[in-house]
Amino acid sequence: MHQMIDEAERFADIVIYDSPAVLPVSDALLLAPYIGGVIVVVRTFKTPVKSARFLLTSLNRVGANILGAILNG
């Protein structure tokens, strides 16, 4: 995976990686340490605060560079 990320970033100034939600699957947690930054997307009035905190804790634990958040919905 690391090799694919390096290859993509060699050919483009900005690469956006879209991954499934963190809570049901761990794809984003595996990807996060290798990319420049993470933007968290949460659903307004749908995502429980407890889940959002768990998400941020999980991303911090793997060393993700959290750039910000998008409120969706």
CHARMM-style PDB file with segment names, atoms N, HN, CA, C and O in Angstrom:
ATOM      1  N   MET     1       0.834  -1.185   0.000  1.00  0.00      PROA
ATOM      2  CA  MET     1       0.000   0.000   0.000  1.00  0.00      PROA
ATOM      3  C   MET     1       0.876   1.244   0.000  1.00  0.00      PROA
ATOM      4  O   MET     1       0.599   2.206  -0.717  1.00  0.00      PROA
ATOM      5  N   HSD     2       1.921   1.225   0.796  1.00  0.00      PROA
ATOM      6  HN  HSD     2       2.146   0.444   1.379  1.00  0.00      PROA
ATOM      7  CA  HSD     2       2.816   2.381   0.886  1.00  0.00      PROA
ATOM      8  C   HSD     2       3.406   2.707  -0.486  1.00  0.00      PROA
ATOM      9  O   HSD     2       3.541   3.879  -0.839  1.00  0.00      PROA
ATOM     10  N   GLN     3       3.755   1.689  -1.252  1.00  0.00      PROA
ATOM     11  HN  GLN     3       3.646   0.738  -0.965  1.00  0.00      PROA
ATOM     12  CA  GLN     3       4.324   1.893  -2.584  1.00  0.00      PROA
ATOM     13  C   GLN     3       3.303   2.550  -3.517  1.00  0.00      PROA
ATOM     14  O   GLN     3       3.657   3.430  -4.302  1.00  0.00      PROA
ATOM     15  N   MET     4       2.041   2.125  -3.433  1.00  0.00      PROA
ATOM     16  HN  MET     4       1.754   1.410  -2.796  1.00  0.00      PROA
ATOM     17  CA  MET     4       0.997   2.710  -4.276  1.00  0.00      PROA
ATOM     18  C   MET     4       0.798   4.190  -3.931  1.00  0.00      PROA
ATOM     19  O   MET     4       0.620   5.014  -4.828  1.00  0.00      PROA
ATOM     20  N   ILE     5       0.825   4.525  -2.661  1.00  0.00      PROA
ATOM     21  HN  ILE     5       0.969   3.856  -1.932  1.00  0.00      PROA
ATOM     22  CA  ILE     5       0.668   5.921  -2.227  1.00  0.00      PROA
ATOM     23  C   ILE     5       1.824   6.764  -2.754  1.00  0.00      PROA
ATOM     24  O   ILE     5       1.610   7.851  -3.291  1.00  0.00      PROA
ATOM     25  N   ASP     6       3.042   6.267  -2.601  1.00  0.00      PROA
ATOM     26  HN  ASP     6       3.216   5.384  -2.165  1.00  0.00      PROA
ATOM     27  CA  ASP     6       4.216   6.996  -3.104  1.00  0.00      PROA
ATOM     28  C   ASP     6       4.113   7.229  -4.604  1.00  0.00      PROA
ATOM     29  O   ASP     6       4.417   8.318  -5.092  1.00  0.00      PROA
ATOM     30  N   GLU     7       3.683   6.202  -5.335  1.00  0.00      PROA
ATOM     31  HN  GLU     7       3.436   5.318  -4.938  1.00  0.00      PROA
ATOM     32  CA  GLU     7       3.561   6.302  -6.782  1.00  0.00      PROA
ATOM     33  C   GLU     7       2.510   7.342  -7.181  1.00  0.00      PROA
ATOM     34  O   GLU     7       2.751   8.148  -8.079  1.00  0.00      PROA
ATOM     35  N   ALA     8       1.362   7.330  -6.531  1.00  0.00      PROA
ATOM     36  HN  ALA     8       1.166   6.675  -5.801  1.00  0.00      PROA
ATOM     37  CA  ALA     8       0.298   8.291  -6.837  1.00  0.00      PROA
ATOM     38  C   ALA     8       0.748   9.722  -6.544  1.00  0.00      PROA
ATOM     39  O   ALA     8       0.483  10.635  -7.326  1.00  0.00      PROA
ATOM     40  N   GLU     9       1.418   9.909  -5.432  1.00  0.00      PROA
ATOM     41  HN  GLU     9       1.633   9.167  -4.797  1.00  0.00      PROA
ATOM     42  CA  GLU     9       1.853  11.252  -5.032  1.00  0.00      PROA
ATOM     43  C   GLU     9       3.008  11.769  -5.879  1.00  0.00      PROA
ATOM     44  O   GLU     9       3.276  12.971  -5.885  1.00  0.00      PROA
ATOM     45  N   ARG    10       3.688  10.894  -6.584  1.00  0.00      PROA
ATOM     46  HN  ARG    10       3.470   9.918  -6.579  1.00  0.00      PROA
ATOM     47  CA  ARG    10       4.750  11.313  -7.497  1.00  0.00      PROA
ATOM     48  C   ARG    10       4.181  11.944  -8.770  1.00  0.00      PROA
ATOM     49  O   ARG    10       4.818  12.792  -9.395  1.00  0.00      PROA
ATOM     50  N   PHE    11       2.987  11.521  -9.138  1.00  0.00      PROA
ATOM     51  HN  PHE    11       2.470  10.832  -8.630  1.00  0.00      PROA
ATOM     52  CA  PHE    11       2.393  11.975 -10.392  1.00  0.00      PROA
ATOM     53  C   PHE    11       1.365  13.088 -10.246  1.00  0.00      PROA
ATOM     54  O   PHE    11       0.883  13.612 -11.250  1.00  0.00      PROA
ATOM     55  N   ALA    12       1.017  13.460  -9.014  1.00  0.00      PROA
ATOM     56  HN  ALA    12       1.408  13.033  -8.198  1.00  0.00      PROA
ATOM     57  CA  ALA    12      -0.002  14.500  -8.824  1.00  0.00      PROA
ATOM     58  C   ALA    12       0.367  15.379  -7.641  1.00  0.00      PROA
ATOM     59  O   ALA    12       0.978  14.919  -6.677  1.00  0.00      PROA
ATOM     60  N   ASP    13      -0.010  16.643  -7.723  1.00  0.00      PROA
ATOM     61  HN  ASP    13      -0.507  17.017  -8.506  1.00  0.00      PROA
ATOM     62  CA  ASP    13       0.249  17.562  -6.621  1.00  0.00      PROA
ATOM     63  C   ASP    13      -0.654  17.269  -5.426  1.00  0.00      PROA
ATOM     64  O   ASP    13      -0.233  17.369  -4.274  1.00  0.00      PROA
ATOM     65  N   ILE    14      -1.893  16.909  -5.716  1.00  0.00      PROA
ATOM     66  HN  ILE    14      -2.235  16.828  -6.652  1.00  0.00      PROA
ATOM     67  CA  ILE    14      -2.861  16.598  -4.664  1.00  0.00      PROA
ATOM     68  C   ILE    14      -3.513  15.264  -4.997  1.00  0.00      PROA
ATOM     69  O   ILE    14      -3.995  15.064  -6.112  1.00  0.00      PROA
ATOM     70  N   VAL    15      -3.527  14.352  -4.032  1.00  0.00      PROA
ATOM     71  HN  VAL    15      -3.135  14.515  -3.126  1.00  0.00      PROA
ATOM     72  CA  VAL    15      -4.186  13.059  -4.191  1.00  0.00      PROA
ATOM     73  C   VAL    15      -5.215  12.941  -3.074  1.00  0.00      PROA
ATOM     74  O   VAL    15      -4.898  13.132  -1.900  1.00  0.00      PROA
ATOM     75  N   ILE    16      -6.436  12.627  -3.448  1.00  0.00      PROA
ATOM     76  HN  ILE    16      -6.694  12.471  -4.401  1.00  0.00      PROA
ATOM     77  CA  ILE    16      -7.500  12.466  -2.454  1.00  0.00      PROA
ATOM     78  C   ILE    16      -7.826  10.982  -2.359  1.00  0.00      PROA
ATOM     79  O   ILE    16      -8.135  10.337  -3.361  1.00  0.00      PROA
ATOM     80  N   TYR    17      -7.754  10.453  -1.149  1.00  0.00      PROA
ATOM     81  HN  TYR    17      -7.504  10.977  -0.336  1.00  0.00      PROA
ATOM     82  CA  TYR    17      -8.071   9.057  -0.890  1.00  0.00      PROA
ATOM     83  C   TYR    17      -9.414   9.016  -0.178  1.00  0.00      PROA
ATOM     84  O   TYR    17      -9.601   9.666   0.850  1.00  0.00      PROA
ATOM     85  N   ASP    18     -10.333   8.258  -0.723  1.00  0.00      PROA
ATOM     86  HN  ASP    18     -10.181   7.730  -1.558  1.00  0.00      PROA
ATOM     87  CA  ASP    18     -11.647   8.091  -0.114  1.00  0.00      PROA
ATOM     88  C   ASP    18     -11.694   6.696   0.486  1.00  0.00      PROA
ATOM     89  O   ASP    18     -11.351   5.715  -0.173  1.00  0.00      PROA
ATOM     90  N   SER    19     -12.117   6.616   1.730  1.00  0.00      PROA
ATOM     91  HN  SER    19     -12.396   7.413   2.265  1.00  0.00      PROA
ATOM     92  CA  SER    19     -12.164   5.302   2.376  1.00  0.00      PROA
ATOM     93  C   SER    19     -13.513   5.103   3.052  1.00  0.00      PROA
ATOM     94  O   SER    19     -14.244   6.064   3.295  1.00  0.00      PROA
ATOM     95  N   PRO    20     -13.835   3.858   3.351  1.00  0.00      PROA
ATOM     96  CA  PRO    20     -15.080   3.598   4.076  1.00  0.00      PROA
ATOM     97  C   PRO    20     -15.046   4.232   5.468  1.00  0.00      PROA
ATOM     98  O   PRO    20     -13.992   4.645   5.953  1.00  0.00      PROA
ATOM     99  N   ALA    21     -16.187   4.299   6.080  1.00  0.00      PROA
ATOM    100  HN  ALA    21     -17.043   3.964   5.687  1.00  0.00      PROA
ATOM    101  CA  ALA    21     -16.276   4.846   7.440  1.00  0.00      PROA
ATOM    102  C   ALA    21     -15.349   4.086   8.386  1.00  0.00      PROA
ATOM    103  O   ALA    21     -15.179   2.872   8.268  1.00  0.00      PROA
ATOM    104  N   VAL    22     -14.756   4.816   9.318  1.00  0.00      PROA
ATOM    105  HN  VAL    22     -14.894   5.802   9.414  1.00  0.00      PROA
ATOM    106  CA  VAL    22     -13.773   4.223  10.236  1.00  0.00      PROA
ATOM    107  C   VAL    22     -14.405   3.250  11.221  1.00  0.00      PROA
ATOM    108  O   VAL    22     -13.820   2.211  11.526  1.00  0.00      PROA
ATOM    109  N   LEU    23     -15.579   3.572  11.716  1.00  0.00      PROA
ATOM    110  HN  LEU    23     -16.055   4.416  11.468  1.00  0.00      PROA
ATOM    111  CA  LEU    23     -16.144   2.754  12.782  1.00  0.00      PROA
ATOM    112  C   LEU    23     -16.466   1.316  12.360  1.00  0.00      PROA
ATOM    113  O   LEU    23     -16.151   0.397  13.117  1.00  0.00      PROA
ATOM    114  N   PRO    24     -17.080   1.070  11.185  1.00  0.00      PROA
ATOM    115  CA  PRO    24     -17.355  -0.328  10.846  1.00  0.00      PROA
ATOM    116  C   PRO    24     -16.152  -1.095  10.288  1.00  0.00      PROA
ATOM    117  O   PRO    24     -16.068  -2.310  10.469  1.00  0.00      PROA
ATOM    118  N   VAL    25     -15.215  -0.410   9.612  1.00  0.00      PROA
ATOM    119  HN  VAL    25     -15.283   0.577   9.466  1.00  0.00      PROA
ATOM    120  CA  VAL    25     -14.042  -1.080   9.032  1.00  0.00      PROA
ATOM    121  C   VAL    25     -12.783  -0.262   9.321  1.00  0.00      PROA
ATOM    122  O   VAL    25     -12.857   0.931   9.615  1.00  0.00      PROA
ATOM    123  N   SER    26     -11.634  -0.920   9.232  1.00  0.00      PROA
ATOM    124  HN  SER    26     -11.573  -1.889   8.993  1.00  0.00      PROA
ATOM    125  CA  SER    26     -10.391  -0.255   9.641  1.00  0.00      PROA
ATOM    126  C   SER    26      -9.553   0.275   8.486  1.00  0.00      PROA
ATOM    127  O   SER    26      -8.407   0.667   8.703  1.00  0.00      PROA
ATOM    128  N   ASP    27     -10.085   0.300   7.264  1.00  0.00      PROA
ATOM    129  HN  ASP    27     -11.016  -0.019   7.088  1.00  0.00      PROA
ATOM    130  CA  ASP    27      -9.294   0.735   6.110  1.00  0.00      PROA
ATOM    131  C   ASP    27      -8.664   2.113   6.314  1.00  0.00      PROA
ATOM    132  O   ASP    27      -7.478   2.299   6.041  1.00  0.00      PROA
ATOM    133  N   ALA    28      -9.441   3.063   6.785  1.00  0.00      PROA
ATOM    134  HN  ALA    28     -10.405   2.912   7.007  1.00  0.00      PROA
ATOM    135  CA  ALA    28      -8.934   4.431   6.971  1.00  0.00      PROA
ATOM    136  C   ALA    28      -7.833   4.475   8.017  1.00  0.00      PROA
ATOM    137  O   ALA    28      -6.885   5.249   7.882  1.00  0.00      PROA
ATOM    138  N   LEU    29      -7.941   3.662   9.050  1.00  0.00      PROA
ATOM    139  HN  LEU    29      -8.711   3.033   9.159  1.00  0.00      PROA
ATOM    140  CA  LEU    29      -6.912   3.649  10.094  1.00  0.00      PROA
ATOM    141  C   LEU    29      -5.602   3.072   9.558  1.00  0.00      PROA
ATOM    142  O   LEU    29      -4.523   3.463  10.002  1.00  0.00      PROA
ATOM    143  N   LEU    30      -5.693   2.150   8.612  1.00  0.00      PROA
ATOM    144  HN  LEU    30      -6.570   1.832   8.251  1.00  0.00      PROA
ATOM    145  CA  LEU    30      -4.481   1.591   8.004  1.00  0.00      PROA
ATOM    146  C   LEU    30      -3.842   2.579   7.039  1.00  0.00      PROA
ATOM    147  O   LEU    30      -2.619   2.616   6.905  1.00  0.00      PROA
ATOM    148  N   LEU    31      -4.653   3.372   6.374  1.00  0.00      PROA
ATOM    149  HN  LEU    31      -5.647   3.343   6.482  1.00  0.00      PROA
ATOM    150  CA  LEU    31      -4.187   4.329   5.376  1.00  0.00      PROA
ATOM    151  C   LEU    31      -3.652   5.619   6.001  1.00  0.00      PROA
ATOM    152  O   LEU    31      -2.676   6.186   5.510  1.00  0.00      PROA
ATOM    153  N   ALA    32      -4.281   6.079   7.070  1.00  0.00      PROA
ATOM    154  HN  ALA    32      -5.074   5.618   7.468  1.00  0.00      PROA
ATOM    155  CA  ALA    32      -4.020   7.396   7.661  1.00  0.00      PROA
ATOM    156  C   ALA    32      -2.553   7.708   7.970  1.00  0.00      PROA
ATOM    157  O   ALA    32      -2.118   8.826   7.692  1.00  0.00      PROA
ATOM    158  N   PRO    33      -1.773   6.789   8.525  1.00  0.00      PROA
ATOM    159  CA  PRO    33      -0.386   7.148   8.853  1.00  0.00      PROA
ATOM    160  C   PRO    33       0.497   7.426   7.642  1.00  0.00      PROA
ATOM    161  O   PRO    33       1.558   8.036   7.780  1.00  0.00      PROA
ATOM    162  N   TYR    34       0.077   6.991   6.466  1.00  0.00      PROA
ATOM    163  HN  TYR    34      -0.785   6.496   6.355  1.00  0.00      PROA
ATOM    164  CA  TYR    34       0.911   7.106   5.277  1.00  0.00      PROA
ATOM    165  C   TYR    34       0.572   8.294   4.388  1.00  0.00      PROA
ATOM    166  O   TYR    34       1.281   8.551   3.415  1.00  0.00      PROA
ATOM    167  N   ILE    35      -0.483   9.017   4.697  1.00  0.00      PROA
ATOM    168  HN  ILE    35      -1.058   8.809   5.488  1.00  0.00      PROA
ATOM    169  CA  ILE    35      -0.898  10.130   3.852  1.00  0.00      PROA
ATOM    170  C   ILE    35      -0.692  11.455   4.582  1.00  0.00      PROA
ATOM    171  O   ILE    35      -0.486  11.478   5.796  1.00  0.00      PROA
ATOM    172  N   GLY    36      -0.749  12.543   3.844  1.00  0.00      PROA
ATOM    173  HN  GLY    36      -0.917  12.524   2.859  1.00  0.00      PROA
ATOM    174  CA  GLY    36      -0.447  13.859   4.398  1.00  0.00      PROA
ATOM    175  C   GLY    36      -1.437  14.378   5.417  1.00  0.00      PROA
ATOM    176  O   GLY    36      -1.064  15.145   6.305  1.00  0.00      PROA
ATOM    177  N   GLY    37      -2.689  13.976   5.308  1.00  0.00      PROA
ATOM    178  HN  GLY    37      -2.993  13.354   4.587  1.00  0.00      PROA
ATOM    179  CA  GLY    37      -3.683  14.478   6.242  1.00  0.00      PROA
ATOM    180  C   GLY    37      -5.028  13.818   6.043  1.00  0.00      PROA
ATOM    181  O   GLY    37      -5.315  13.235   4.998  1.00  0.00      PROA
ATOM    182  N   VAL    38      -5.840  13.927   7.068  1.00  0.00      PROA
ATOM    183  HN  VAL    38      -5.607  14.401   7.917  1.00  0.00      PROA
ATOM    184  CA  VAL    38      -7.165  13.310   7.083  1.00  0.00      PROA
ATOM    185  C   VAL    38      -8.204  14.391   7.331  1.00  0.00      PROA
ATOM    186  O   VAL    38      -8.044  15.229   8.218  1.00  0.00      PROA
ATOM    187  N   ILE    39      -9.268  14.364   6.540  1.00  0.00      PROA
ATOM    188  HN  ILE    39      -9.398  13.683   5.819  1.00  0.00      PROA
ATOM    189  CA  ILE    39     -10.429  15.209   6.796  1.00  0.00      PROA
ATOM    190  C   ILE    39     -11.556  14.280   7.205  1.00  0.00      PROA
ATOM    191  O   ILE    39     -11.936  13.385   6.451  1.00  0.00      PROA
ATOM    192  N   VAL    40     -12.082  14.490   8.385  1.00  0.00      PROA
ATOM    193  HN  VAL    40     -11.772  15.217   8.998  1.00  0.00      PROA
ATOM    194  CA  VAL    40     -13.129  13.643   8.946  1.00  0.00      PROA
ATOM    195  C   VAL    40     -14.487  14.160   8.470  1.00  0.00      PROA
ATOM    196  O   VAL    40     -14.747  15.363   8.502  1.00  0.00      PROA
ATOM    197  N   VAL    41     -15.344  13.247   8.032  1.00  0.00      PROA
ATOM    198  HN  VAL    41     -15.133  12.270   8.007  1.00  0.00      PROA
ATOM    199  CA  VAL    41     -16.705  13.613   7.628  1.00  0.00      PROA
ATOM    200  C   VAL    41     -17.674  13.001   8.625  1.00  0.00      PROA
ATOM    201  O   VAL    41     -17.668  11.790   8.849  1.00  0.00      PROA
ATOM    202  N   VAL    42     -18.508  13.846   9.222  1.00  0.00      PROA
ATOM    203  HN  VAL    42     -18.513  14.830   9.040  1.00  0.00      PROA
ATOM    204  CA  VAL    42     -19.522  13.360  10.162  1.00  0.00      PROA
ATOM    205  C   VAL    42     -20.891  13.859   9.724  1.00  0.00      PROA
ATOM    206  O   VAL    42     -21.014  14.939   9.146  1.00  0.00      PROA
ATOM    207  N   ARG    43     -21.891  13.084   9.997  1.00  0.00      PROA
ATOM    208  HN  ARG    43     -21.791  12.206  10.466  1.00  0.00      PROA
ATOM    209  CA  ARG    43     -23.256  13.429   9.602  1.00  0.00      PROA
ATOM    210  C   ARG    43     -23.890  14.290  10.681  1.00  0.00      PROA
ATOM    211  O   ARG    43     -23.998  13.876  11.835  1.00  0.00      PROA
ATOM    212  N   THR    44     -24.308  15.489  10.300  1.00  0.00      PROA
ATOM    213  HN  THR    44     -24.221  15.826   9.362  1.00  0.00      PROA
ATOM    214  CA  THR    44     -24.914  16.433  11.231  1.00  0.00      PROA
ATOM    215  C   THR    44     -26.176  15.831  11.849  1.00  0.00      PROA
ATOM    216  O   THR    44     -27.046  15.325  11.140  1.00  0.00      PROA
ATOM    217  N   PHE    45     -26.263  15.890  13.146  1.00  0.00      PROA
ATOM    218  HN  PHE    45     -25.556  16.301  13.722  1.00  0.00      PROA
ATOM    219  CA  PHE    45     -27.402  15.401  13.937  1.00  0.00      PROA
ATOM    220  C   PHE    45     -27.632  13.894  13.813  1.00  0.00      PROA
ATOM    221  O   PHE    45     -28.650  13.390  14.288  1.00  0.00      PROA
ATOM    222  N   LYS    46     -26.711  13.170  13.187  1.00  0.00      PROA
ATOM    223  HN  LYS    46     -25.884  13.579  12.801  1.00  0.00      PROA
ATOM    224  CA  LYS    46     -26.840  11.711  13.061  1.00  0.00      PROA
ATOM    225  C   LYS    46     -25.685  10.975  13.743  1.00  0.00      PROA
ATOM    226  O   LYS    46     -25.892   9.949  14.391  1.00  0.00      PROA
ATOM    227  N   THR    47     -24.471  11.506  13.595  1.00  0.00      PROA
ATOM    228  HN  THR    47     -24.302  12.340  13.069  1.00  0.00      PROA
ATOM    229  CA  THR    47     -23.305  10.860  14.187  1.00  0.00      PROA
ATOM    230  C   THR    47     -23.276  11.178  15.674  1.00  0.00      PROA
ATOM    231  O   THR    47     -23.176  12.348  16.045  1.00  0.00      PROA
ATOM    232  N   PRO    48     -23.360  10.172  16.533  1.00  0.00      PROA
ATOM    233  CA  PRO    48     -23.296  10.430  17.972  1.00  0.00      PROA
ATOM    234  C   PRO    48     -21.939  11.037  18.370  1.00  0.00      PROA
ATOM    235  O   PRO    48     -20.901  10.667  17.822  1.00  0.00      PROA
ATOM    236  N   VAL    49     -21.963  11.948  19.305  1.00  0.00      PROA
ATOM    237  HN  VAL    49     -22.806  12.249  19.751  1.00  0.00      PROA
ATOM    238  CA  VAL    49     -20.737  12.593  19.780  1.00  0.00      PROA
ATOM    239  C   VAL    49     -19.748  11.538  20.277  1.00  0.00      PROA
ATOM    240  O   VAL    49     -18.545  11.653  20.041  1.00  0.00      PROA
ATOM    241  N   LYS    50     -20.241  10.535  20.948  1.00  0.00      PROA
ATOM    242  HN  LYS    50     -21.218  10.441  21.140  1.00  0.00      PROA
ATOM    243  CA  LYS    50     -19.376   9.460  21.463  1.00  0.00      PROA
ATOM    244  C   LYS    50     -18.640   8.757  20.311  1.00  0.00      PROA
ATOM    245  O   LYS    50     -17.462   8.424  20.437  1.00  0.00      PROA
ATOM    246  N   SER    51     -19.331   8.537  19.201  1.00  0.00      PROA
ATOM    247  HN  SER    51     -20.288   8.808  19.098  1.00  0.00      PROA
ATOM    248  CA  SER    51     -18.701   7.907  18.034  1.00  0.00      PROA
ATOM    249  C   SER    51     -17.651   8.818  17.414  1.00  0.00      PROA
ATOM    250  O   SER    51     -16.583   8.352  17.018  1.00  0.00      PROA
ATOM    251  N   ALA    52     -17.945  10.108  17.325  1.00  0.00      PROA
ATOM    252  HN  ALA    52     -18.813  10.487  17.647  1.00  0.00      PROA
ATOM    253  CA  ALA    52     -16.984  11.065  16.775  1.00  0.00      PROA
ATOM    254  C   ALA    52     -15.732  11.134  17.641  1.00  0.00      PROA
ATOM    255  O   ALA    52     -14.619  11.200  17.118  1.00  0.00      PROA
ATOM    256  N   ARG    53     -15.901  11.118  18.937  1.00  0.00      PROA
ATOM    257  HN  ARG    53     -16.805  11.065  19.362  1.00  0.00      PROA
ATOM    258  CA  ARG    53     -14.734  11.125  19.842  1.00  0.00      PROA
ATOM    259  C   ARG    53     -13.908   9.861  19.676  1.00  0.00      PROA
ATOM    260  O   ARG    53     -12.679   9.919  19.655  1.00  0.00      PROA
ATOM    261  N   PHE    54     -14.581   8.711  19.558  1.00  0.00      PROA
ATOM    262  HN  PHE    54     -15.580   8.665  19.575  1.00  0.00      PROA
ATOM    263  CA  PHE    54     -13.881   7.447  19.357  1.00  0.00      PROA
ATOM    264  C   PHE    54     -13.094   7.479  18.049  1.00  0.00      PROA
ATOM    265  O   PHE    54     -11.955   7.015  17.984  1.00  0.00      PROA
ATOM    266  N   LEU    55     -13.714   8.032  17.012  1.00  0.00      PROA
ATOM    267  HN  LEU    55     -14.639   8.409  17.065  1.00  0.00      PROA
ATOM    268  CA  LEU    55     -13.052   8.179  15.716  1.00  0.00      PROA
ATOM    269  C   LEU    55     -11.778   9.002  15.838  1.00  0.00      PROA
ATOM    270  O   LEU    55     -10.722   8.591  15.356  1.00  0.00      PROA
ATOM    271  N   LEU    56     -11.871  10.160  16.479  1.00  0.00      PROA
ATOM    272  HN  LEU    56     -12.728  10.494  16.871  1.00  0.00      PROA
ATOM    273  CA  LEU    56     -10.695  11.032  16.634  1.00  0.00      PROA
ATOM    274  C   LEU    56      -9.620  10.365  17.476  1.00  0.00      PROA
ATOM    275  O   LEU    56      -8.433  10.479  17.169  1.00  0.00      PROA
ATOM    276  N   THR    57     -10.019   9.673  18.531  1.00  0.00      PROA
ATOM    277  HN  THR    57     -10.983   9.581  18.780  1.00  0.00      PROA
ATOM    278  CA  THR    57      -9.055   8.956  19.367  1.00  0.00      PROA
ATOM    279  C   THR    57      -8.344   7.875  18.556  1.00  0.00      PROA
ATOM    280  O   THR    57      -7.130   7.703  18.666  1.00  0.00      PROA
ATOM    281  N   SER    58      -9.113   7.146  17.740  1.00  0.00      PROA
ATOM    282  HN  SER    58     -10.099   7.286  17.651  1.00  0.00      PROA
ATOM    283  CA  SER    58      -8.527   6.082  16.918  1.00  0.00      PROA
ATOM    284  C   SER    58      -7.545   6.645  15.902  1.00  0.00      PROA
ATOM    285  O   SER    58      -6.467   6.086  15.701  1.00  0.00      PROA
ATOM    286  N   LEU    59      -7.913   7.750  15.259  1.00  0.00      PROA
ATOM    287  HN  LEU    59      -8.788   8.205  15.422  1.00  0.00      PROA
ATOM    288  CA  LEU    59      -7.013   8.368  14.286  1.00  0.00      PROA
ATOM    289  C   LEU    59      -5.751   8.909  14.952  1.00  0.00      PROA
ATOM    290  O   LEU    59      -4.654   8.768  14.411  1.00  0.00      PROA
ATOM    291  N   ASN    60      -5.899   9.521  16.112  1.00  0.00      PROA
ATOM    292  HN  ASN    60      -6.790   9.635  16.552  1.00  0.00      PROA
ATOM    293  CA  ASN    60      -4.721  10.003  16.850  1.00  0.00      PROA
ATOM    294  C   ASN    60      -3.817   8.851  17.251  1.00  0.00      PROA
ATOM    295  O   ASN    60      -2.594   8.980  17.213  1.00  0.00      PROA
ATOM    296  N   ARG    61      -4.399   7.740  17.631  1.00  0.00      PROA
ATOM    297  HN  ARG    61      -5.393   7.635  17.662  1.00  0.00      PROA
ATOM    298  CA  ARG    61      -3.630   6.578  18.080  1.00  0.00      PROA
ATOM    299  C   ARG    61      -2.721   6.034  16.975  1.00  0.00      PROA
ATOM    300  O   ARG    61      -1.631   5.534  17.255  1.00  0.00      PROA
ATOM    301  N   VAL    62      -3.173   6.134  15.715  1.00  0.00      PROA
ATOM    302  HN  VAL    62      -4.058   6.540  15.488  1.00  0.00      PROA
ATOM    303  CA  VAL    62      -2.348   5.630  14.609  1.00  0.00      PROA
ATOM    304  C   VAL    62      -1.446   6.707  14.025  1.00  0.00      PROA
ATOM    305  O   VAL    62      -0.713   6.448  13.070  1.00  0.00      PROA
ATOM    306  N   GLY    63      -1.490   7.907  14.586  1.00  0.00      PROA
ATOM    307  HN  GLY    63      -2.085   8.117  15.361  1.00  0.00      PROA
ATOM    308  CA  GLY    63      -0.606   8.984  14.135  1.00  0.00      PROA
ATOM    309  C   GLY    63      -1.120   9.760  12.942  1.00  0.00      PROA
ATOM    310  O   GLY    63      -0.329  10.347  12.203  1.00  0.00      PROA
ATOM    311  N   ALA    64      -2.426   9.777  12.737  1.00  0.00      PROA
ATOM    312  HN  ALA    64      -3.068   9.300  13.338  1.00  0.00      PROA
ATOM    313  CA  ALA    64      -3.007  10.524  11.612  1.00  0.00      PROA
ATOM    314  C   ALA    64      -2.870  12.019  11.820  1.00  0.00      PROA
ATOM    315  O   ALA    64      -2.968  12.509  12.945  1.00  0.00      PROA
ATOM    316  N   ASN    65      -2.645  12.733  10.745  1.00  0.00      PROA
ATOM    317  HN  ASN    65      -2.566  12.335   9.831  1.00  0.00      PROA
ATOM    318  CA  ASN    65      -2.608  14.194  10.759  1.00  0.00      PROA
ATOM    319  C   ASN    65      -4.021  14.680  10.426  1.00  0.00      PROA
ATOM    320  O   ASN    65      -4.392  14.745   9.254  1.00  0.00      PROA
ATOM    321  N   ILE    66      -4.795  15.014  11.430  1.00  0.00      PROA
ATOM    322  HN  ILE    66      -4.494  14.961  12.382  1.00  0.00      PROA
ATOM    323  CA  ILE    66      -6.186  15.424  11.234  1.00  0.00      PROA
ATOM    324  C   ILE    66      -6.204  16.893  10.843  1.00  0.00      PROA
ATOM    325  O   ILE    66      -5.807  17.763  11.618  1.00  0.00      PROA
ATOM    326  N   LEU    67      -6.676  17.158   9.617  1.00  0.00      PROA
ATOM    327  HN  LEU    67      -6.998  16.452   8.987  1.00  0.00      PROA
ATOM    328  CA  LEU    67      -6.688  18.509   9.079  1.00  0.00      PROA
ATOM    329  C   LEU    67      -7.955  19.272   9.440  1.00  0.00      PROA
ATOM    330  O   LEU    67      -7.935  20.497   9.558  1.00  0.00      PROA
ATOM    331  N   GLY    68      -9.051  18.550   9.615  1.00  0.00      PROA
ATOM    332  HN  GLY    68      -9.067  17.555   9.519  1.00  0.00      PROA
ATOM    333  CA  GLY    68     -10.306  19.225   9.916  1.00  0.00      PROA
ATOM    334  C   GLY    68     -11.471  18.275   9.759  1.00  0.00      PROA
ATOM    335  O   GLY    68     -11.302  17.057   9.698  1.00  0.00      PROA
ATOM    336  N   ALA    69     -12.673  18.863   9.695  1.00  0.00      PROA
ATOM    337  HN  ALA    69     -12.810  19.852   9.744  1.00  0.00      PROA
ATOM    338  CA  ALA    69     -13.879  18.049   9.594  1.00  0.00      PROA
ATOM    339  C   ALA    69     -14.868  18.683   8.622  1.00  0.00      PROA
ATOM    340  O   ALA    69     -14.865  19.895   8.402  1.00  0.00      PROA
ATOM    341  N   ILE    70     -15.697  17.846   8.058  1.00  0.00      PROA
ATOM    342  HN  ILE    70     -15.699  16.863   8.237  1.00  0.00      PROA
ATOM    343  CA  ILE    70     -16.803  18.286   7.213  1.00  0.00      PROA
ATOM    344  C   ILE    70     -18.075  17.782   7.871  1.00  0.00      PROA
ATOM    345  O   ILE    70     -18.187  16.604   8.211  1.00  0.00      PROA
ATOM    346  N   LEU    71     -19.036  18.688   8.047  1.00  0.00      PROA
ATOM    347  HN  LEU    71     -18.945  19.644   7.770  1.00  0.00      PROA
ATOM    348  CA  LEU    71     -20.350  18.301   8.543  1.00  0.00      PROA
ATOM    349  C   LEU    71     -21.235  18.054   7.332  1.00  0.00      PROA
ATOM    350  O   LEU    71     -21.466  18.959   6.529  1.00  0.00      PROA
ATOM    351  N   ASN    72     -21.724  16.845   7.202  1.00  0.00      PROA
ATOM    352  HN  ASN    72     -21.537  16.110   7.854  1.00  0.00      PROA
ATOM    353  CA  ASN    72     -22.510  16.445   6.040  1.00  0.00      PROA
ATOM    354  C   ASN    72     -23.957  16.233   6.446  1.00  0.00      PROA
ATOM    355  O   ASN    72     -24.241  15.795   7.561  1.00  0.00      PROA
ATOM    356  N   GLY    73     -24.872  16.546   5.532  1.00  0.00      PROA
ATOM    357  HN  GLY    73     -24.641  16.902   4.626  1.00  0.00      PROA
ATOM    358  CA  GLY    73     -26.297  16.300   5.805  1.00  0.00      PROA
ATOM    359  C   GLY    73     -26.934  17.511   6.358  1.00  0.00      PROA
ATOM    360  OT1 GLY    73     -28.129  17.501   6.652  1.00  0.00      PROA
TER     361      GLY     73
END
